[in-house]
Amino acid sequence: MAKKKEAHHGGAWKVAFADFMTAMMALFLVLWISAQDQEILIATSQYFQSPFNSPLDNTSGVLPFQSNTTPQGDDSGSSGKSPAAIDLNAMQALAREFYRLLNVSETDPNNPIKVEVTSDGLRVTLFSGGSQPLFVRDSAAFTEWGDVVMQNLAWLIDRQKFRIVVEGYSRAGVASPREGYTDWDLSTDQVQAVRRSLNYYAVDMSRFDRLSGFGSTRPLPGEQPDAARNQRIVMSLSMTSRPSDARDHQQEPARPTNGPSVPAP
């Protein structure tokens, strides 16, 4: 009786070996990309997000989760970094880091802070109403929470070398024992308090571009003029540079060098 021929299995190992080699190549590519400098990482990320466009194409606007934000740029005609040079993914990571440092939710509509990513940096809104006010009511004195926010914000600004525009807004009907003290006075005093606090902790004075107080003339959409949430500070933090930034490298007086402050639970 003739022996039954055994089935031929000579090709199975080749398929397994090919799969193994593909996986190893993918692993080595990931390890190689991870070891590159920031410029290559940004270009690679942009390519895979939009493979039919050049990774060096200009990028404008805000990241998807902040698509309703108006870009805050520097229209001074300076020769600093352009929006195309700003890593928007890094800005989004900074926004998340700031929320984490202050232990607040990114999605809570009643947050005491709001961080938006723009085409050239961050837009940070600090509210002075609700359960965690930035200032003592109708004054320019920081609360304990306000001091924590300023210290963490100063650390973030100094580390990233942001340029700063500070705007103050007030609610209508400010009640102050000081005669003739109006919402205009309060908004400008609070802006100056922010400047002094940031400068005390780490931020050089040359990094401030503009300080403005608007009184109660610009309430939030949908809010009554006397609503507590209208009491707010809005900071535009830009990565664009100017020739005056060279002053940051000069000798400065000693300031606190602590890292970010952690709010009490």
GUDREN-612537 format. One line per field, with one value per residue: residue number from 1; residue in one letter; chain; z, x, y of N, C-alpha, C in turn. Coordinates in Angstrom, 2 decimals, always signed. Last residue first. Layout:
BEGIN
k NUM, ...
r a, ...
c A, ...
n.w Z, ...
n.u X, ...
n.v Y, ...
ca.w Z, ...
ca.u X, ...
ca.v Y, ...
c.w Z, ...
c.u X, ...
c.v Y, ...
***
This chain:
BEGIN
k 265, 264, 263, 262, 261, 260, 259, 258, 257, 256, 255, 254, 253, 252, 251, 250, 249, 248, 247, 246, 245, 244, 243, 242, 241, 240, 239, 238, 237, 236, 235, 234, 233, 232, 231, 230, 229, 228, 227, 226, 225, 224, 223, 222, 221, 220, 219, 218, 217, 216, 215, 214, 213, 212, 211, 210, 209, 208, 207, 206, 205, 204, 203, 202, 201, 200, 199, 198, 197, 196, 195, 194, 193, 192, 191, 190, 189, 188, 187, 186, 185, 184, 183, 182, 181, 180, 179, 178, 177, 176, 175, 174, 173, 172, 171, 170, 169, 168, 167, 166, 165, 164, 163, 162, 161, 160, 159, 158, 157, 156, 155, 154, 153, 152, 151, 150, 149, 148, 147, 146, 145, 144, 143, 142, 141, 140, 139, 138, 137, 136, 135, 134, 133, 132, 131, 130, 129, 128, 127, 126, 125, 124, 123, 122, 121, 120, 119, 118, 117, 116, 115, 114, 113, 112, 111, 110, 109, 108, 107, 106, 105, 104, 103, 102, 101, 100, 99, 98, 97, 96, 95, 94, 93, 92, 91, 90, 89, 88, 87, 86, 85, 84, 83, 82, 81, 80, 79, 78, 77, 76, 75, 74, 73, 72, 71, 70, 69, 68, 67, 66, 65, 64, 63, 62, 61, 60, 59, 58, 57, 56, 55, 54, 53, 52, 51, 50, 49, 48, 47, 46, 45, 44, 43, 42, 41, 40, 39, 38, 37, 36, 35, 34, 33, 32, 31, 30, 29, 28, 27, 26, 25, 24, 23, 22, 21, 20, 19, 18, 17, 16, 15, 14, 13, 12, 11, 10, 9, 8, 7, 6, 5, 4, 3, 2, 1
r p, a, p, v, s, p, g, n, t, p, r, a, p, e, q, q, h, d, r, a, d, s, p, r, s, t, m, s, l, s, m, v, i, r, q, n, r, a, a, d, p, q, e, g, p, l, p, r, t, s, g, f, g, s, l, r, d, f, r, s, m, d, v, a, y, y, n, l, s, r, r, v, a, q, v, q, d, t, s, l, d, w, d, t, y, g, e, r, p, s, a, v, g, a, r, s, y, g, e, v, v, i, r, f, k, q, r, d, i, l, w, a, l, n, q, m, v, v, d, g, w, e, t, f, a, a, s, d, r, v, f, l, p, q, s, g, g, s, f, l, t, v, r, l, g, d, s, t, v, e, v, k, i, p, n, n, p, d, t, e, s, v, n, l, l, r, y, f, e, r, a, l, a, q, m, a, n, l, d, i, a, a, p, s, k, g, s, s, g, s, d, d, g, q, p, t, t, n, s, q, f, p, l, v, g, s, t, n, d, l, p, s, n, f, p, s, q, f, y, q, s, t, a, i, l, i, e, q, d, q, a, s, i, w, l, v, l, f, l, a, m, m, a, t, m, f, d, a, f, a, v, k, w, a, g, g, h, h, a, e, k, k, k, a, m
c A, A, A, A, A, A, A, A, A, A, A, A, A, A, A, A, A, A, A, A, A, A, A, A, A, A, A, A, A, A, A, A, A, A, A, A, A, A, A, A, A, A, A, A, A, A, A, A, A, A, A, A, A, A, A, A, A, A, A, A, A, A, A, A, A, A, A, A, A, A, A, A, A, A, A, A, A, A, A, A, A, A, A, A, A, A, A, A, A, A, A, A, A, A, A, A, A, A, A, A, A, A, A, A, A, A, A, A, A, A, A, A, A, A, A, A, A, A, A, A, A, A, A, A, A, A, A, A, A, A, A, A, A, A, A, A, A, A, A, A, A, A, A, A, A, A, A, A, A, A, A, A, A, A, A, A, A, A, A, A, A, A, A, A, A, A, A, A, A, A, A, A, A, A, A, A, A, A, A, A, A, A, A, A, A, A, A, A, A, A, A, A, A, A, A, A, A, A, A, A, A, A, A, A, A, A, A, A, A, A, A, A, A, A, A, A, A, A, A, A, A, A, A, A, A, A, A, A, A, A, A, A, A, A, A, A, A, A, A, A, A, A, A, A, A, A, A, A, A, A, A, A, A, A, A, A, A, A, A, A, A, A, A, A, A
n.w +48.50, +47.51, +44.48, +44.17, +42.08, +40.16, +41.86, +42.96, +43.01, +43.54, +42.31, +42.10, +39.15, +36.22, +33.45, +30.29, +28.79, +28.24, +26.21, +23.91, +23.30, +21.51, +19.05, +19.80, +18.98, +19.76, +21.52, +23.86, +25.65, +26.92, +29.53, +31.29, +34.25, +35.39, +36.03, +34.98, +36.99, +38.33, +36.47, +35.59, +32.91, +32.38, +29.61, +26.89, +26.71, +29.35, +28.89, +28.56, +30.36, +32.92, +32.29, +30.90, +30.87, +29.78, +28.80, +26.60, +26.78, +28.90, +29.02, +30.59, +33.19, +33.55, +35.99, +38.61, +40.86, +40.27, +37.84, +38.66, +40.38, +38.67, +36.87, +38.62, +39.38, +36.97, +36.77, +38.99, +38.20, +36.00, +37.27, +39.13, +37.53, +36.24, +38.30, +40.69, +43.39, +44.73, +47.82, +48.88, +49.37, +46.51, +44.37, +40.98, +38.79, +36.42, +36.48, +34.35, +33.03, +31.68, +29.95, +28.93, +26.95, +26.67, +25.34, +26.97, +27.79, +29.07, +31.73, +32.27, +32.11, +34.20, +36.43, +36.33, +36.88, +39.50, +40.74, +40.17, +41.54, +44.18, +44.48, +44.21, +46.56, +48.36, +46.39, +45.91, +45.63, +44.43, +44.88, +44.81, +46.75, +46.07, +42.98, +41.98, +43.64, +43.63, +43.38, +41.61, +40.01, +38.37, +35.95, +33.47, +30.43, +28.12, +25.18, +23.74, +20.45, +17.85, +17.42, +20.66, +23.00, +26.14, +29.33, +32.10, +35.57, +37.18, +35.41, +34.57, +32.71, +32.69, +31.22, +32.61, +36.17, +38.13, +39.22, +38.39, +36.79, +34.85, +33.43, +32.48, +30.81, +28.79, +27.71, +26.83, +24.79, +23.04, +22.38, +21.02, +18.81, +17.62, +17.54, +15.33, +12.82, +11.78, +13.03, +13.31, +15.57, +14.50, +13.46, +13.62, +13.15, +15.04, +15.57, +16.81, +17.39, +18.25, +16.59, +18.35, +18.68, +18.01, +18.25, +20.15, +19.22, +17.00, +17.54, +15.41, +12.85, +10.69, +9.29, +6.19, +5.57, +6.10, +5.10, +2.33, +2.01, +2.25, +4.96, +7.73, +9.84, +8.90, +8.87, +11.53, +12.59, +11.20, +12.16, +14.91, +14.82, +13.75, +15.87, +18.11, +17.04, +17.61, +18.88, +17.72, +15.30, +16.26, +17.33, +14.97, +13.48, +15.06, +14.79, +12.05, +11.96, +13.51, +11.87, +9.64, +10.76, +11.37, +8.83, +7.78, +9.41, +8.66, +5.98, +6.28, +7.49, +5.39, +3.29, +3.73, +4.10, +2.43, +3.96, +2.91, +1.08, +2.26, +0.67, -0.87, +0.00
n.u -5.99, -4.23, -2.32, +1.14, +3.14, +6.07, +9.16, +10.86, +12.36, +11.75, +14.59, +17.16, +17.31, +19.25, +21.28, +19.76, +17.99, +15.87, +16.59, +15.81, +13.30, +13.27, +12.66, +10.26, +8.24, +5.34, +3.83, +1.65, -1.18, -3.50, -5.73, -8.23, -10.04, -13.31, -16.51, -18.60, -19.56, -21.48, -23.43, -24.24, -25.06, -25.78, -24.66, -24.52, -21.07, -19.80, -19.52, -17.82, -17.77, -16.87, -13.37, -11.10, -7.64, -4.56, -1.26, +1.06, +3.40, +5.86, +8.51, +9.92, +9.74, +9.83, +8.37, +8.39, +7.06, +6.84, +5.49, +3.01, +2.25, +2.12, +0.09, -2.09, -2.36, -3.11, -5.65, -6.87, -6.96, -8.69, -11.08, -11.49, -11.87, -14.24, -16.06, -14.81, -14.80, -15.93, -14.62, -14.40, -15.87, -17.60, -19.14, -20.00, -21.82, -20.79, -17.60, -14.73, -11.62, -8.37, -5.76, -2.44, -0.21, +3.12, +5.14, +6.76, +8.74, +8.26, +8.92, +7.32, +4.74, +4.77, +5.24, +2.95, +1.00, +1.62, +1.20, -1.51, -2.81, -2.12, -3.42, -6.11, -6.46, -6.33, -7.00, -5.46, -7.01, -8.53, -12.12, -14.61, -13.60, -10.31, -9.84, -10.68, -12.87, -14.36, -17.09, -17.82, -15.29, -13.21, -11.44, -9.19, -8.28, -5.72, -4.63, -1.42, -0.13, -0.85, -3.41, -4.47, -6.32, -7.52, -8.67, -10.17, -11.07, -13.07, -15.81, -18.32, -18.20, -15.65, -13.54, -11.19, -11.08, -8.12, -5.49, -3.48, -2.10, -4.04, -4.25, -1.61, -1.60, -3.34, -1.76, +0.45, -0.76, -1.34, +1.25, +2.08, +0.42, +1.39, +4.28, +4.92, +5.58, +3.36, +3.28, +6.81, +8.95, +9.70, +9.79, +6.67, +4.22, +2.32, +0.37, +0.34, -2.83, -5.04, -7.88, -10.78, -12.28, -13.71, -12.15, -10.83, -10.41, -8.58, -6.62, -6.98, -5.24, -2.78, +0.25, +1.91, +3.71, +5.48, +4.50, +2.33, -0.40, -1.23, -1.31, -1.90, -0.89, +1.59, +2.82, +2.84, +4.66, +6.98, +7.38, +7.78, +10.10, +11.94, +12.04, +13.00, +15.02, +14.47, +13.62, +11.25, +12.15, +13.27, +11.06, +9.53, +11.26, +11.35, +8.66, +8.53, +10.35, +8.98, +6.74, +8.02, +9.11, +6.73, +5.65, +7.67, +7.42, +4.89, +5.42, +7.35, +6.09, +4.50, +5.65, +5.74, +3.98, +2.15, +1.14, +2.51, +0.94, +0.63, +2.28, +0.59, +0.86
n.v +71.14, +74.09, +74.15, +74.39, +76.41, +75.68, +76.55, +79.53, +81.77, +85.21, +87.13, +89.57, +91.64, +90.68, +91.34, +90.40, +89.02, +90.63, +92.28, +91.09, +91.91, +93.94, +92.75, +90.13, +87.24, +85.30, +83.92, +85.51, +85.56, +87.64, +87.47, +89.03, +88.88, +89.93, +90.06, +88.69, +87.12, +88.62, +90.95, +93.41, +93.00, +89.48, +87.51, +87.05, +87.68, +89.77, +93.37, +95.91, +98.01, +98.29, +98.68, +98.06, +98.57, +97.13, +96.98, +95.39, +93.84, +92.61, +91.97, +93.70, +92.74, +89.18, +87.14, +86.09, +87.35, +90.08, +90.08, +89.11, +91.25, +93.49, +92.62, +92.39, +95.06, +96.21, +95.04, +96.21, +98.89, +98.75, +97.95, +100.06, +102.33, +101.52, +101.37, +103.87, +105.96, +108.07, +107.09, +103.83, +101.60, +100.33, +98.32, +98.51, +98.29, +95.78, +94.12, +94.63, +93.57, +94.07, +92.48, +92.26, +90.54, +89.43, +86.81, +84.02, +82.14, +79.76, +80.37, +82.58, +81.46, +79.54, +81.18, +82.76, +80.85, +80.14, +82.64, +83.17, +81.07, +81.68, +84.15, +83.34, +81.87, +83.99, +86.98, +90.17, +93.28, +95.16, +94.75, +93.46, +90.72, +89.67, +87.85, +85.41, +83.12, +80.47, +80.49, +83.57, +85.64, +86.30, +84.37, +84.69, +83.37, +83.33, +82.17, +81.46, +81.45, +81.96, +81.01, +79.76, +78.01, +79.08, +78.49, +79.85, +79.50, +78.62, +77.06, +76.47, +74.42, +72.04, +71.05, +70.88, +71.37, +71.95, +72.06, +73.61, +71.81, +71.24, +73.63, +73.65, +71.41, +72.17, +74.23, +72.76, +71.29, +73.35, +74.08, +71.80, +72.00, +74.29, +75.79, +78.38, +79.12, +80.30, +82.79, +83.71, +85.41, +88.80, +91.35, +93.18, +94.32, +94.25, +92.45, +89.36, +87.70, +85.49, +84.16, +83.41, +80.23, +78.04, +75.79, +74.27, +71.76, +72.20, +75.23, +78.12, +79.97, +78.40, +77.49, +77.09, +74.02, +72.05, +69.71, +70.21, +67.89, +65.34, +64.63, +65.88, +64.42, +63.68, +66.25, +67.08, +65.18, +65.90, +68.52, +68.00, +66.39, +68.19, +70.05, +68.64, +65.76, +62.18, +59.92, +59.21, +58.15, +55.74, +54.41, +54.11, +52.48, +50.16, +49.33, +48.77, +46.66, +44.76, +44.27, +43.17, +40.87, +39.45, +39.04, +37.39, +35.13, +34.23, +33.62, +31.63, +29.51, +28.53, +27.06, +24.26, +22.19, +19.77, +16.71, +13.55, +10.94, +7.68, +4.93, +2.16, -1.18
ca.w +48.09, +48.59, +45.33, +44.11, +43.37, +40.24, +40.77, +43.21, +41.94, +43.95, +42.51, +42.51, +40.59, +36.85, +34.87, +31.14, +29.08, +29.19, +27.57, +24.30, +24.13, +22.92, +19.36, +19.37, +19.65, +18.84, +21.33, +22.49, +25.77, +25.64, +29.19, +30.07, +33.64, +34.85, +36.68, +34.15, +36.06, +38.93, +36.82, +36.98, +33.20, +32.76, +31.04, +27.65, +25.98, +28.61, +29.62, +27.71, +29.02, +32.71, +33.15, +30.12, +31.70, +29.48, +29.94, +26.82, +25.61, +28.83, +28.32, +29.14, +32.78, +33.33, +34.64, +37.65, +40.86, +41.53, +37.90, +37.70, +40.89, +39.80, +36.40, +37.89, +40.40, +37.55, +35.75, +38.97, +39.39, +35.78, +36.20, +39.58, +38.46, +35.48, +37.68, +39.73, +42.85, +43.32, +47.09, +48.38, +50.35, +47.18, +45.67, +41.96, +40.16, +36.72, +36.46, +35.63, +32.82, +32.84, +29.86, +30.03, +26.92, +27.46, +25.42, +26.29, +27.28, +27.63, +31.10, +32.30, +31.20, +32.82, +36.11, +36.16, +35.58, +38.44, +40.83, +39.68, +40.08, +43.59, +44.61, +43.23, +45.26, +48.44, +47.36, +45.53, +46.51, +43.64, +45.25, +44.55, +46.06, +47.09, +43.86, +41.84, +43.04, +43.65, +44.63, +41.97, +40.65, +39.78, +36.46, +34.91, +31.10, +29.45, +25.71, +24.59, +21.87, +18.27, +16.40, +19.48, +22.16, +24.73, +28.52, +30.76, +34.51, +37.49, +35.81, +35.66, +32.23, +33.56, +30.60, +31.34, +34.99, +37.70, +39.63, +39.26, +37.91, +35.79, +34.11, +33.37, +31.98, +29.67, +28.25, +27.89, +25.95, +23.62, +23.09, +22.27, +19.69, +18.24, +17.64, +16.63, +13.62, +11.23, +13.52, +12.66, +15.06, +15.37, +12.70, +14.11, +12.05, +15.13, +14.31, +17.02, +16.85, +18.84, +16.78, +17.38, +19.22, +18.03, +16.91, +20.40, +20.35, +16.79, +17.48, +16.69, +13.61, +11.32, +10.09, +7.28, +5.22, +6.47, +6.56, +2.86, +2.08, +0.90, +4.12, +6.41, +10.00, +9.07, +7.64, +10.57, +13.07, +11.04, +10.73, +14.47, +15.41, +12.97, +14.53, +18.09, +17.69, +16.81, +19.27, +19.09, +15.30, +15.57, +18.20, +16.11, +12.98, +14.89, +16.10, +12.61, +11.23, +13.97, +13.21, +9.51, +10.25, +12.42, +9.83, +7.16, +9.45, +10.04, +6.31, +5.57, +8.28, +6.55, +3.17, +3.61, +4.97, +2.30, +3.42, +3.94, +1.09, +1.96, +1.79, -0.98, +0.00
ca.u -7.17, -4.65, -3.41, +0.02, +2.54, +4.64, +8.39, +10.09, +12.66, +11.51, +13.16, +16.72, +17.30, +17.99, +21.24, +20.58, +19.25, +15.65, +16.77, +17.22, +13.41, +13.44, +14.06, +10.61, +9.34, +6.06, +5.19, +2.10, +0.22, -3.07, -4.32, -7.94, -8.78, -12.35, -15.28, -18.02, -18.60, -20.15, -23.12, -23.78, -23.87, -26.21, -24.60, -25.55, -22.31, -19.77, -19.95, -17.85, -18.28, -17.98, -14.52, -12.29, -8.82, -5.77, -2.15, -0.03, +3.16, +4.51, +7.64, +9.99, +8.84, +10.51, +8.25, +9.40, +7.38, +7.43, +6.86, +3.81, +2.40, +3.06, +1.44, -1.60, -2.04, -1.80, -4.64, -6.67, -6.19, -7.29, -10.50, -11.28, -10.74, -13.03, -15.65, -15.74, -14.12, -15.61, -15.49, -13.64, -15.95, -16.33, -19.40, -18.94, -22.28, -21.40, -19.06, -15.43, -13.03, -9.23, -6.97, -3.38, -1.19, +1.89, +4.84, +5.63, +9.11, +8.01, +9.53, +8.77, +5.15, +4.52, +6.18, +4.27, +0.99, +1.69, +2.49, -0.45, -2.95, -1.69, -1.96, -5.51, -6.52, -5.33, -7.36, -5.64, -6.23, -7.42, -10.81, -14.53, -14.70, -11.30, -9.62, -9.27, -12.58, -12.91, -16.53, -18.06, -16.58, -13.12, -12.69, -9.25, -9.27, -6.11, -5.49, -2.56, +0.10, +0.48, -2.39, -4.58, -5.12, -7.78, -7.46, -10.44, -10.13, -12.52, -14.41, -18.18, -18.49, -16.66, -14.86, -11.16, -11.55, -9.47, -6.46, -4.46, -1.40, -3.62, -5.43, -2.06, -0.72, -3.71, -3.09, +0.62, -0.21, -2.44, +0.39, +2.75, +0.28, +0.08, +3.83, +4.39, +6.66, +3.73, +2.41, +5.51, +8.43, +9.82, +10.43, +7.98, +5.18, +3.26, +0.31, +1.06, -1.48, -4.51, -6.42, -10.19, -11.39, -14.43, -12.36, -11.01, -11.31, -9.98, -6.77, -6.79, -6.42, -3.43, -0.88, +1.49, +2.70, +5.91, +4.51, +3.68, +0.15, -1.24, -0.23, -2.35, -2.21, +0.60, +2.67, +2.02, +3.27, +6.41, +7.17, +6.66, +8.86, +11.57, +11.65, +11.63, +14.79, +14.82, +14.94, +11.21, +11.44, +14.11, +12.19, +9.00, +10.88, +12.57, +9.21, +7.67, +10.64, +10.26, +6.56, +7.24, +10.00, +7.68, +4.91, +7.39, +8.66, +5.13, +4.40, +7.69, +7.08, +3.88, +5.53, +6.98, +3.85, +3.33, +0.81, +2.25, +1.87, -0.06, +2.14, +1.42, +0.00
ca.v +70.35, +73.19, +74.63, +73.45, +76.19, +75.96, +76.01, +78.32, +80.82, +83.84, +86.93, +88.23, +91.44, +91.05, +91.02, +91.24, +88.35, +89.55, +92.79, +90.91, +90.71, +94.31, +93.07, +91.48, +87.93, +86.17, +83.43, +85.31, +85.16, +87.08, +87.59, +88.27, +89.29, +88.97, +90.50, +89.74, +86.50, +88.48, +89.56, +93.33, +93.84, +90.82, +87.87, +86.35, +87.40, +88.52, +92.17, +94.71, +98.29, +97.37, +98.91, +98.40, +98.38, +97.90, +96.82, +96.35, +94.68, +93.16, +91.03, +93.91, +93.82, +90.44, +87.68, +85.65, +85.92, +89.64, +90.58, +88.34, +89.89, +93.48, +92.94, +91.22, +94.06, +96.56, +94.78, +94.76, +98.51, +99.13, +97.12, +98.68, +102.28, +101.82, +100.13, +103.29, +104.77, +108.25, +108.00, +104.97, +102.68, +100.59, +98.93, +98.27, +98.44, +97.07, +94.11, +94.71, +93.85, +93.93, +93.29, +92.05, +91.63, +89.48, +88.23, +84.63, +83.47, +79.79, +79.21, +82.73, +82.54, +79.13, +80.09, +83.37, +81.53, +79.13, +81.98, +84.06, +81.20, +80.41, +84.08, +84.23, +81.19, +82.93, +85.96, +88.78, +92.39, +94.64, +95.27, +94.90, +91.40, +90.00, +89.00, +85.79, +84.43, +80.67, +79.96, +82.18, +85.40, +86.68, +84.94, +84.43, +84.20, +82.86, +83.22, +81.12, +81.24, +82.38, +80.72, +80.62, +77.97, +78.83, +78.58, +79.32, +79.86, +79.95, +77.08, +77.44, +75.78, +72.66, +71.07, +71.61, +70.64, +72.30, +71.04, +74.26, +72.45, +70.21, +73.09, +74.71, +71.43, +71.06, +74.53, +73.76, +70.58, +72.58, +75.03, +72.14, +70.84, +74.34, +74.41, +78.02, +78.55, +79.00, +81.73, +83.78, +84.15, +87.64, +90.28, +92.78, +94.26, +95.36, +93.17, +90.60, +87.84, +86.72, +84.20, +84.33, +81.25, +79.31, +76.32, +75.68, +71.89, +71.85, +73.80, +77.47, +79.63, +79.53, +77.04, +77.95, +75.00, +73.38, +69.86, +70.27, +69.24, +65.89, +64.10, +66.32, +65.04, +62.63, +65.46, +67.81, +65.24, +64.56, +68.29, +68.85, +65.87, +67.00, +70.48, +69.13, +67.04, +63.35, +60.43, +59.71, +59.44, +56.73, +54.74, +54.88, +53.80, +50.95, +49.66, +49.82, +47.89, +45.28, +44.83, +44.41, +41.90, +39.82, +39.83, +38.70, +35.90, +34.64, +34.62, +32.86, +30.26, +29.18, +28.52, +24.99, +23.38, +20.63, +18.04, +14.56, +12.06, +8.95, +5.85, +3.38, +0.00
c.w +48.79, +48.16, +46.37, +45.02, +43.22, +41.62, +40.94, +41.92, +42.13, +42.78, +43.00, +42.75, +40.94, +38.36, +35.47, +32.60, +29.97, +29.60, +28.62, +25.72, +24.58, +23.82, +20.83, +19.70, +19.05, +19.61, +20.37, +22.45, +24.40, +25.72, +27.86, +29.67, +32.42, +34.34, +36.31, +34.74, +35.09, +37.95, +37.30, +37.41, +34.61, +33.11, +31.25, +29.13, +26.83, +27.87, +28.73, +28.52, +28.15, +31.31, +32.92, +30.98, +30.96, +30.47, +29.71, +28.05, +25.86, +27.63, +28.22, +28.37, +31.26, +32.78, +34.54, +36.38, +39.84, +41.47, +39.17, +37.74, +39.95, +40.31, +37.54, +37.42, +39.75, +38.63, +36.29, +37.91, +39.40, +36.98, +35.96, +38.50, +38.86, +36.36, +36.78, +39.18, +41.98, +42.68, +45.66, +47.50, +49.89, +48.19, +46.41, +43.25, +41.20, +38.20, +36.77, +35.42, +34.17, +32.53, +31.08, +29.89, +28.00, +27.16, +25.94, +26.35, +26.44, +26.99, +29.58, +31.59, +31.13, +31.83, +34.66, +35.80, +35.31, +37.06, +39.72, +39.70, +39.52, +42.07, +43.98, +43.28, +44.18, +47.13, +47.45, +46.70, +46.13, +44.50, +44.32, +45.03, +46.01, +46.43, +44.97, +42.82, +43.01, +42.99, +44.73, +43.25, +41.04, +40.46, +37.95, +35.46, +32.55, +30.07, +27.01, +24.94, +22.60, +19.76, +16.82, +18.53, +20.92, +23.97, +27.09, +29.91, +33.19, +36.45, +36.19, +36.20, +33.30, +33.09, +31.43, +30.78, +33.75, +36.42, +39.33, +39.71, +38.90, +37.02, +35.19, +34.14, +32.98, +30.95, +29.20, +28.53, +27.12, +24.86, +23.75, +23.08, +21.05, +19.15, +18.37, +16.59, +14.98, +12.06, +12.99, +13.23, +14.41, +14.72, +13.55, +13.29, +12.48, +14.00, +14.27, +15.70, +17.20, +18.39, +17.30, +17.61, +18.11, +18.55, +16.89, +19.10, +20.76, +17.98, +17.46, +16.51, +14.91, +12.08, +10.79, +7.97, +6.43, +6.04, +7.00, +4.37, +2.62, +0.86, +2.72, +5.38, +8.66, +9.33, +7.79, +9.29, +12.08, +11.46, +10.48, +13.00, +14.93, +13.50, +13.68, +16.68, +17.44, +17.58, +18.52, +19.52, +16.69, +15.60, +17.56, +17.03, +14.11, +14.36, +15.96, +13.97, +11.77, +13.26, +13.75, +10.86, +10.07, +11.96, +10.93, +8.13, +8.84, +10.14, +7.72, +5.88, +7.61, +7.33, +4.39, +3.59, +4.82, +3.13, +3.43, +3.28, +2.19, +2.09, +1.34, +0.20, +0.00
c.u -8.42, -5.89, -3.80, -1.08, +1.32, +4.09, +6.93, +9.44, +11.89, +11.70, +12.95, +15.22, +16.73, +18.11, +19.96, +20.42, +20.18, +16.94, +16.56, +17.46, +14.85, +13.59, +14.29, +12.07, +9.56, +7.10, +5.98, +3.55, +0.71, -1.57, -4.05, -6.49, -8.54, -11.09, -14.18, -16.72, -18.01, -19.12, -21.68, -23.47, -23.34, -24.99, -25.13, -25.58, -23.28, -21.09, -19.88, -18.24, -18.42, -18.56, -15.59, -13.52, -10.05, -6.88, -3.37, -0.83, +2.11, +4.40, +6.20, +9.06, +8.82, +9.55, +8.92, +9.45, +8.44, +7.88, +7.56, +5.27, +3.26, +3.31, +2.45, -0.17, -1.50, -1.38, -3.25, -5.65, -5.90, -6.42, -9.03, -10.62, -10.43, -11.79, -14.42, -15.24, -15.10, -14.90, -15.00, -14.53, -15.21, -16.52, -18.08, -19.25, -21.24, -21.82, -19.57, -16.93, -13.74, -10.65, -7.84, -4.54, -2.21, +1.08, +3.41, +5.72, +7.99, +8.38, +9.40, +9.46, +6.66, +5.02, +6.02, +5.31, +2.35, +1.74, +2.65, +0.91, -1.81, -1.74, -1.42, -3.99, -5.86, -5.28, -6.23, -6.15, -6.52, -6.50, -9.77, -13.22, -14.48, -12.34, -10.67, -8.92, -11.09, -12.56, -15.02, -17.36, -16.70, -14.48, -12.56, -10.48, -9.38, -7.09, -6.08, -3.35, -1.16, +0.73, -0.99, -3.44, -5.36, -6.46, -7.80, -9.20, -10.59, -11.49, -13.97, -16.75, -18.33, -16.93, -15.93, -12.55, -11.48, -9.80, -7.90, -5.56, -2.38, -2.94, -5.02, -3.32, -1.18, -2.88, -3.54, -0.71, +0.00, -1.98, -0.79, +1.91, +0.94, -0.16, +2.49, +3.88, +6.18, +4.79, +2.78, +4.63, +7.07, +9.25, +10.61, +8.51, +6.56, +4.27, +1.28, +1.13, -0.88, -3.08, -5.98, -8.71, -10.86, -13.59, -13.11, -11.34, -11.53, -10.88, -8.25, -6.95, -6.06, -4.65, -1.48, +0.28, +2.33, +4.92, +4.95, +3.64, +1.56, -0.77, -0.17, -1.31, -2.77, -0.79, +1.58, +1.81, +2.37, +4.95, +6.53, +6.34, +7.65, +10.27, +11.20, +11.16, +13.37, +14.53, +15.33, +12.53, +11.44, +13.45, +13.07, +10.13, +10.36, +12.27, +10.44, +8.19, +9.81, +10.63, +7.86, +7.05, +9.28, +8.60, +5.84, +6.64, +8.46, +6.38, +4.62, +6.71, +7.46, +4.87, +5.00, +6.85, +5.06, +3.11, +2.07, +1.99, +1.49, +0.93, +1.45, +1.17, +0.89
c.v +70.84, +72.43, +73.61, +73.96, +75.28, +75.62, +76.34, +77.85, +79.51, +82.89, +85.51, +88.22, +90.08, +90.88, +91.53, +90.82, +89.18, +88.87, +91.71, +91.40, +90.47, +93.10, +93.39, +91.75, +89.31, +86.97, +84.30, +84.84, +84.75, +86.83, +86.91, +88.55, +88.40, +89.67, +89.53, +90.29, +87.51, +87.93, +89.44, +91.90, +93.71, +91.68, +89.29, +86.66, +86.59, +88.32, +90.94, +93.48, +97.04, +97.50, +97.85, +98.66, +98.88, +97.55, +97.71, +95.97, +95.75, +94.10, +91.53, +92.98, +94.02, +91.49, +89.05, +86.48, +85.54, +88.19, +90.13, +88.77, +89.03, +92.06, +92.86, +91.46, +92.78, +95.57, +95.09, +94.36, +97.00, +98.76, +97.46, +97.84, +100.84, +101.73, +100.31, +101.97, +104.00, +107.08, +108.17, +105.84, +103.94, +101.72, +99.10, +99.03, +98.11, +97.10, +95.51, +94.51, +93.78, +94.36, +93.01, +93.02, +91.31, +90.74, +88.34, +86.14, +84.09, +81.13, +79.26, +81.57, +82.65, +80.18, +79.65, +82.32, +82.18, +79.77, +80.95, +83.39, +82.05, +80.48, +82.79, +84.21, +82.04, +82.14, +84.94, +87.95, +90.94, +93.77, +94.68, +95.51, +92.92, +90.91, +89.02, +86.90, +84.71, +82.01, +80.13, +81.78, +83.94, +86.56, +85.22, +85.13, +83.75, +83.85, +82.69, +82.36, +80.80, +82.21, +81.12, +80.30, +78.81, +78.89, +78.18, +79.55, +79.24, +80.40, +78.49, +77.49, +76.86, +74.09, +71.74, +71.84, +71.51, +71.55, +71.46, +73.32, +73.05, +70.82, +72.09, +74.28, +72.49, +71.06, +73.42, +74.12, +71.54, +71.81, +74.32, +73.13, +71.11, +73.14, +74.40, +76.58, +78.10, +78.32, +80.37, +82.68, +84.37, +86.41, +89.04, +91.63, +93.84, +95.36, +94.32, +91.33, +89.17, +86.87, +85.55, +84.40, +82.12, +80.45, +77.63, +76.41, +73.34, +72.08, +73.42, +75.98, +78.94, +79.06, +78.24, +77.36, +75.83, +74.45, +71.23, +70.42, +69.19, +67.33, +64.68, +65.90, +65.47, +63.18, +64.41, +67.02, +65.94, +64.54, +66.93, +68.58, +66.65, +66.40, +69.30, +69.49, +67.52, +64.64, +61.69, +60.33, +60.05, +58.10, +55.82, +55.31, +54.69, +52.34, +50.54, +50.28, +49.05, +46.57, +45.43, +45.09, +43.24, +40.95, +40.33, +39.61, +37.31, +35.52, +35.16, +33.98, +31.57, +30.03, +29.23, +26.50, +24.29, +21.91, +18.92, +15.92, +13.06, +10.09, +7.14, +4.30, +1.23
***
